[in-house]
Each structure stands twice: as C-alpha cells, then as structure tokens.
C-alpha cells in the first residue's frame, strides 16, 4: 500500500515489484538515476514554481496499490483499426489486435528502445516523471524503419478498472526518416473510481517523419492523471499533438518539444472542458534550438461550476535559432463566476531574426454575439449554449481523423448543447 503523502512509501511499495529488464544494464542505470532524483525532490507541491496553482492535497489524501496484470472486464466500442488495450497499465494481449514487429509492448522491446528511452525528458524531471522512469512496467512501442508508413490509425486504449490502483506506463514512438503514423491514445475509467495514472509518451521523430498523436481523456471524474508527452524532432519532421481533456478530478499534462533540425514543425492543439471541481493543468514548452523551425500552439478551455484550469506555455528561441516562426494562443471561457483560469504565456527569445507571438484571454461569452443571436429569436440559454459549443469546437475542427473528429463533436454537443431543442 502506498501512502501518497509520504515519499518513502512510494519507494517501499515498489521495492519488491518485478520490473521488466531487471538484467538490462542501461535500463537499470536510468532507473537508479530516476529513483535518486525522486528521493531528492519528492512529489511536487505548491512551493514548486511550476506547480504553484495545482494543489495535490486530494491526490495525497488517498492510499494506492500496485496492481498486477488483469483481464479487461468492460466492453469497448467496435473498431476496424488495430487496437492495443492496456488494463491498469498492463497489456491485455487477448483484447488487442495489430501487434507486429513495428507495434509491440515495452516489456518486449527493450533492445529496440535503448537509445530512445528517456532521451526526450528534461534534465531534472519532477517527481512524477522520475517515478515513471524508475518504475515503468509496460506501455506501447511503435518503431518505424526508414520510409515505413504505419497502415491505418493505431488506437491505444488505457482502461482503469481497479479502485485505488496506480500505474506507471511508458510509451515510446520511434519514427525514423521518411516515416508516417497516426496514433490515438484513449484513457478511460469507470465513473466513481479513484485511481492514479502516471503516463509518459516519448516521441522521437527522424528526418521528414510525420506523426499525428492524439491524447483523449475520458476518465472517472474522481481520477488523478499525471501525464507527459515529450518530443524530439529532426530536420523537416512534422509532429501534431492533440490533447483533449474532458474528465478527471486532477489532471496534469506536460507537453515538451525540442526542435533539433532545420525545417521541423510542431503543432499543439488542446481543449479542456471542466465542470464540478475538476482541476486541469497543462504545461507546454517548445524549444527552438536551431534555425528555420516553426511551431503553432492553440489551446482552449471551457470551465463551469467550480472547475479550474492552468496553462503555462513557454517558447524558447536559442541564440542561433534565426528565422524562427512561433505562435501561441490560449483562450479561456468561464461559464460560472466560481470557475477560474490561470494562464502564463512565456517567450524567451535570444535570436534577433524571428517572428514570435503569444496571446491569452480569460472571459465570458461575447455580448455582441449573444445580442445578435437573441435578435434572431434565439433565447438566452440557447444562445449561450451555441456560442460555447462553437468556441470549443474550433479545436476539434483541427482534428484530421474523421471518426475522431465526429465522435468528439458529438461528445461536446452532449455536454454543451443538452436540451437545446426544448430551449429554442
């Protein structure tokens, strides 16, 4: 049993756990370094600058247990795509399709990921990231050889079905030169369940690699999700990351990208829909390390009731990164006087020939637009609902996978347009 507010409890609980690769030297070295980092910094708290708006009191008030592999006991929607299913962080082979030489599990691919594992992470990660490196037990691995295109869309579903379970999952995408893939991560859990997911996805994009990565959270409203997507990009690579958070009591997502080759392009799209007492914290960072790279960030938040969001977006342009073009937008819509949005856009520019911009807004619906709809015979509640849906759906419209875009549009409509016909 893990007493979450005691750092030593995490170490003690994992001491007797059999992890894959116990005889792999490079992995043991990384685990030992990560464990030392965790023992140094512990779990983050409000005294840490990057966590000052995110109080983990609710997370630390629970006890958690490590679960072994189990069998899926919920019914998933049908799909024609290859699909990997992880239950409480462990691959359920029987429920999965599409395993191949290119799509495998972490525990079966340690030789493949040696150079990639940990290569994208910050030099001094916070406590949750350190715990993941120290105790990662499974995850998916996509390894594309030069010129390979991954057929179709790979769906990866993480199902949390055990109460008070904690899982440390590490996913790695290695896309070598001239490769292409689309991957959808879904995180789901039974309503009312309390659990902790500590999940990291690393993406290593080679020259001219094209990767579309989606992360969709539809978890229990009582769940805790500490996640990270860390990306290294080589010359002329294009990575698109879509981060959709629709549920969970406390969510933290770190999305960091290093543009390391000229011509690389990064696109980040994010949508948060908060209600109740949900807290969603998104930290993004794009490091323009070389010349002639571009990045585009577009995050929107809709908050109701007592929900709260945090957005810290940081763009760093190195001294030699001339001809950088970077844009960042974060727009927050408050539907309740008790909702709160904290945003901190940051630009650090050390080059002189760049084009960089950022903007952040926090407010209510535009009164001019509301007046226009009312003047056309639409009542106030319906006008509010339509404008809120339109505001959020601008992010969904950036999704290129038709089925995912349509599904999320329907979910948004159910959340934001419920009862609209009766109100007109």
N, C-alpha and C positions, 0 to 999 in steps of 0.2 A: 504494500500500500504506500502511495506517495502522498505525503502531507505537503501540499503545493507551496505553502509559505515558508517552508524550511528547505534551503538549498541542498543541504546534505542528504535530505530524504530522497531527492532525485538520484543521487549517486548510489545510495544504499539500495534503492529499489532495483536499479539496473545491474547491480554487481553480479548477480547470479544468472543473468539472462544470456542465453547462447545467441550471439550475433553472427551473421554470415561473414565469411572471410576472416575467421579468427587466426588463421595461419598466413595471412597476406600481410607482408611487412609494410608496404606503403600505406595500406589502409589503417593498420594499427598505429602508425606514426601520426596520421591525421586525427584519428580518434583520441589519442593521448593528448595531442596539442589542443584539440577542441575541449576536452574534459578539463585541462588546465585553465583554459580561457573561462569556462563556466565557473570553476571554483574561484576564479579571480573576480568575475563581475556578477555572478549570480543572475537571477531573473531581474529584468528591468523594472524600474519603478518611476514614480513621478519626479524623482530627483534627477533622473536621466533626461537630458535636454530633448532628445528625440521621442521621449515617452511622457512628457510633462502633461499632455492633455488626455492621456489614456491611463485610467486608474484600473489596475488589475485586482482590486480588492475582491470582486466577485469570483474571479478565477481562483485566487489563492484561498478562498474560504471553503473550497471543495477538496476532497481526497480523491485520488485517481489510482487506477490499477492498470498494469500492463497485461494485455490480452494476447493469447496465442492465436494461431490461425483458426478461423471458423468458417462455416458454410453460409452462403447467402440465404437469408430467410425472408426476403421481401421480393416482390415481383417488379421487374423493370420493364419499361416500355420497349416494344419491339423496335429493332433497328436492322437495316440492311448493311450497316457499316461494321467493320471489325471493331470489337469492343473488349477491353480489358476491365475486369471487375476486381476491386480490392475491398475486402471486408475488414473493417477495423485495422486497416493498414497492411493487410496480407493478401497476396494474390489468390483469388479463387479460380483455379485452373478450369474447373468444370463449368463455371459460369462465363468463361472468357472465350473469345474467338479472335483469330488474327495473329496469334503468336507465331513468330517466324525468326529467321536469322537476323532480321532487321528490327523486330519488335519483341523484346524479351523483358524479364523481370530483373531487378537489380541483383538479387542474390545469385542469379545465373549468369551475370555479365560482368563480374568484377575485373576480368582481364581486359575487357573492352573499354571500361570507363576509367582506367588508371590515370590517364593524362587529363581527363575532364573533371573528375570528381573533386569538388572544392575549388576548381580553377577560377570560378567566376565570383566567389564570395569576397566580401570586404576583408581587409587585413585583420581587423579586430571586430568580429561579429558580436552581436548582442547575445544574451543568454539563451534564447530560444533557438537561434541558428546554431550556436555551439552545441546545444543538446542534440539537435538533429544530426550534426556531423558525428558526434560521439556515439549515438545510439540508433542511427538509421538501420532499419531491419528489412525494408523492402521498398518497392517502387517500380515504375516502369522505365525502360531504357529504349530509346529509338536511336539506332545507329545507321546512318545512311552513307553508303560509299559514294565516291565521286560520280556525278551525273545521274544518280538514282532519284526517281520520283516515287514517293510513297502513294500507292494506289488508294483512291477514295479518301475518306475522312476517318481518322483514328479517334474513337471515343474511349475515354478512360473514366470509369465511374468509381468514386470512392464512397463506399457506404459505411456509415457509422451506425451500428445496431446494438452495441453493448453499452449499458449505462456506466458512466464514470470511467470509461476507458480512455487511455492516452495512446496515441500512435505517432511515431516519428518516421515519416515517409520521405524518401529522396528519389526524385525523378530526374533523369538526365536525357537531353536531346542533343545528339551529335550529328550535325548536318555538314558533311564535307563539301568540297567545291561543286557548284552547279547542281545542287540538290533542291528538292522541294517537298514540303509536307504541310498538312493541316491537322492539328491535334486539339481535341476538345476535352478539357478536364471538367468533370461534374462532381460536386461534393454535396451529398445528400444525407439526411438523417431523420429518424423518426421524431415527430413533434413531441416536445416534453422531455426529451432525453438530454442529460447533461454529459458532455464528453469534451475532450480536448484533442484537436488535430494540430500537429506541428509539422507542416508540409513545406518542402522546398523543391522547386523545379529549376534545374540549371540548363541553359541553352547555349551551345557552342556552335555558332554559325560560321562556316567557312566562306571562301571567296564565292560571291554570286549565289549564295544559298538564299532560298526564300521560305520563310517559316511563318505560318499563321497559328497563333497559340491563343486558345480561349480558356478562361477560368470562370466557371459559373458556380456560385454558392447558393444552394437551396437547402440549407441545413436546419436543424432544430433551432427554434427561437431561444433555446436555453444553452446553446453550444458555444464553445470557445474555439476560435480558429486563428492560429498564428502561422502565417504563410509568407513565402518569399519566392519571387521569380527573378533569377539572376542571369544576365545575358552578356556574352562576349561576341562581338561581330567583327568579321574580317572585311576585306575590300569588297565593295559593291553588293554586300549582303543586304537583305531586307527582312526585318522581323516586325510582325504586327502582334501586339499583345492586347487582348480584350479582357478586362477584369470586371465581372458583373457580380455584385454582392447584394443579394435580395433577402438575406436572413442571417441568423446567428446573434447571440447576445453580445459578445465582444469579438470583433474581428480586427486583425492587424495584417496588412499586406505590404511587404517591401518589394518594390519592383525597380531593380537597378540594372542599368545597361551601360556597357563600355563600348564605345565606337572606336575600334582599333585599326581600321583600314580605310583609306580614302574611298569615298563614294558610298559608304554604308548609310543606311536609312533605318530609323527606328520610329515606329508609330505605337503610341499608347492610347487606348480608349478605355474609359472607366465609367461605370454607373453604379450609384448607391441608392437604394430605396430603403429608408429607415422608418421604423414605427416603434411603438411601445417605448422601451428603454434601451433599444439597441445602440451599440457604440461601434462605429466603423472607422478605422484609422488606415489611411493609405499614404505610404511614403514612397515617392518616386525619385529616382536620380538618374540623370543621363550625363555621362562623362564623354565629352567630345575631346578625344585625346590626339586626333590627327586632323589634317585639313580636309576640306571638301566633304563634310558629312552633314546630314540633315536629320532633324527629329521633330516630331509633332505629337503633343500631348493634349488630350481632350477629355476632361473628367467632369461629370455632372452628378449632382446629389439632390435627392428629394427627401425631405425629413418631415415627419409628422409626430404628434404626441410629444414624448419627452426624449426622442432619439437625438443622437449627437454624432457628428462626423468630424474627422480631422483629415486635412490634406496638407502634406508638405511636399512640394515639388521643387526639386533642385536641378538646375542645369549648370554644368561646369564646362567652360571652354578653356582648354590649355593654351599656353603661350604660343605654341606652334600651330594651333588648330585654326589657321586662317580660312576664310570663305565658309565658315560655319553658318548654317541656317537653322535656327531652332525656334519653335513656338510652343507655348504652354498656355492652356486655358482651363480654369476651374470655376464652374458656375454652380451656385448652391441655392436651392429653392426651399424656403421654410413655410410649411403649411400650418404650423402651430406656434403660438407665442412661447411655448416651452421648449421648442426644438432649438438646437444650437449647432452652428457650423464654424469650425476654426480652420482657417486656411493660411498657409505661409509659403507663397511662391518665392523662389530664390534664384538669382542669376549671379554666377561668379565667372566673370569674363576677363581673361588675361591676354587675349589677342585683340588686334585693332581693326581687322578687316572682317567683320562678322555682321550678321543680321539676326538679332535675337529679340524676342518679345515674350511677355507674360502678362496674364490678366486674371483677376479673381473677383467674383461678385457674390454677395450674400444678400438675399432679399425675398420679397413676396412676389406674387404674380403682378404683371404689368397692368395697372389700372386702365390704361388706354385700350389694351386688347380686351379686357373684361367689358369695358363700356361698349366696344364695337359688337361683341357677341350678344350682349343684352339688348342692344338696339336692333338686333336681327331677330328678337323674340325668344332668345335662349335665356332661361332663368339663371340666377346667380350660381347655384350649386352645380348645374350642368356646365356653365362657362368655366368655373374653377377646375372641374374635372377634365374638360377637354384641353385646357391650356397646360395643365400639369402633365397630362399624357403626352402632349406634343413636345413639351420641354424634355422629358425623359427619353422619348422615342428617337430623338435626334442622334443619340449614341447608338441605339440599336440599329438604326439605318446604316451605320458604318460596317456592320457585320456582313461579310460576303457569302457565308454559307446560308443558303435559302431556308433550309429547315430550321436551323438555329434561330435565324432572324424572325421567322414566323412564330416559332414557339415562344420566344421571349416577348414578342409583341403581344401575343395572347395573354401571357402572364401579367404583363404590365396593364393590359386592358382590364383583366380581372381585379387587379389591385387598385387601379386608379379610376376605372370607369364603371365600377359596380353600381347597379341600379340607375344608370344614366337614362334608360328609356322611360322610367317612371317619373323622372325629374323634368323632362322636356315639356 
